[in-house]
Amino acid sequence: MSRLRDALERGDFVITGEVAPPLGTDLASMRTAVETVGPYCTALNVTDNQGATLHLSSLAASRELLDMGYEPIFQQTCRDRNRLALQSDLLAAWTLGLRNLLVVTGDDPRSGDHPQAKGVFDLDSTQLAGVAAGMNEGHDMLGRDLAGATDFYIGAALFPEAEPWDVQLARAERKVEAGVRFFQTQAIFDLDKLERAVAALEPSGAKVIAGVLVLRSPRVIDFINKRLAGLMVPDAVADRIRSATDPAEEAVRLATEQVRAVREIAHGVHVMPLGLDAEVPRILRDAGLADAE
Amino acid sequence: MIITKPRDWARIERNLTEIGARRVFIMGCGQCATVAGTGGEPEVREAARRLEEGGWEVTGWAVGEVTCHSGGTRLESRKHDTEIAGSDAVLVLSCGAGVQTVADAIAKPVFPGLESAFLGNVVRHGVFEERCQMCGDCVLDRTAGICPVTTCPKGLLNGPCGGMWDGMCEVVADRECVHVRIARRLAEQGRGAAGRIEPKDFSAKLKPGSLNLRETRRRGTGDAR
């Protein structure tokens, strides 16, 4: 069973967090991150070679979270695997006990640490969602019966601030049509645009979990604007952090305000602490979301 | 047409040095490589000059009409029989298809003088863009005549990806996102959205491609051989 699905369908406001598997086999720092943010979250995303850079697989790391008593959202990117591998890993994920799935296209290899790699993109994320939905119905993408089906809670990414919105919305609707039941958004800075996205998807029944970043330093803002796909920190927000005497503290205040605002609009919040994991409890508590000690 | 680019010259010199070649025959191509400005007469002459400057003797050169054409290339080679016979190696300024045609036609070590880049549209004189990958499973009927397989760096059929910002592509940052262009053109033509496109049949492009029109025609006319 998926706690995330149950909570969203019950109408609870959910909190999701994010952990990155290590580059290597030592899981200690990942476990620390999980123990820090995990207790406040309904589920935790486990990224899949994020930013097209090499990490331990999301499959193994997601299982580790499960063993630690937390609920993972297994991320699968279309960049690194063809349809055989994707399907095979979906079956593996289910047998390992992973119940939540987030399908993403994936950054282009040219932006990562292995720029010489061949980007696979045999399927795109819309198609992959369709494949997972098919497995939930008990068949592979050729329509053959599976010996044992899956029952994934299928999610995808949503980009409420990227214009043109009509093109974004059309794609989100195609994802819903393919089987997506929840969306996790890129970081939100413009609440009107978040509201627009939630309202547009309302008729589909798909849930929207809004992303909030903790912009802990001017350096992080520069990194996001230069390197992170599909995201720009607006000048007003960037100036607020840059001009603060204590940027990290200002970032925590900003994130707290954003979480509080998102609560009135979306079905959940996805907190991306960018290293300030330890501040997550305070952000959630000050936003009125967690009974943190 | 096939777009070719100059190949690292040091690598060409290394190829010749490795087999101890001192005398070289050069073959260009009168078709694509001539238009691309990489294997026409001026470029063949320049290659000859560079080889001679490097201490090689150039026994002769030719620019075949269409170097990937087997019959034509055999004929062209025969015309330069003596010059080729007197060479230790042949340098070919054409795409990889032409290089292999020459290698089949001439019993000498044959080396590529260019890199084959892509099947290119001639946007303007000297400006080439890749618009088709010859995937064998065309989606242009769904995408308003704009190929996402080729012109989206990720080759996504259902886009845009999360990297699109202000209508622009994330990977090729100075270009408009192809999925935004597709949506706009479909709308302009009153054709509605592209809809969800199913996964592609990549088996249509399995290597090596081959087509025998003689057999097709024979079958078409009921000739049972």
Interface residues (C-beta under 8 A of the other chain):
Chain A: R79 R83 V104 T105 G106 D107 D108 R110 S111 G119 F121 D122 L123 D124 S125 T126 Q127 G130 M141 A157 F159 A162 E163 P164 D166 V167 Q168 A170 R171 R174 E177 A178 Q186 A229 G230 L231 M232
Chain B: P153 K154 G155 L156 L157 N158 G159 P160 C161 G162 G163 M164 W165 D166 G167 E170 V171 C177 H179 V180 A183 A193 G195 R196 E198 P199 F202
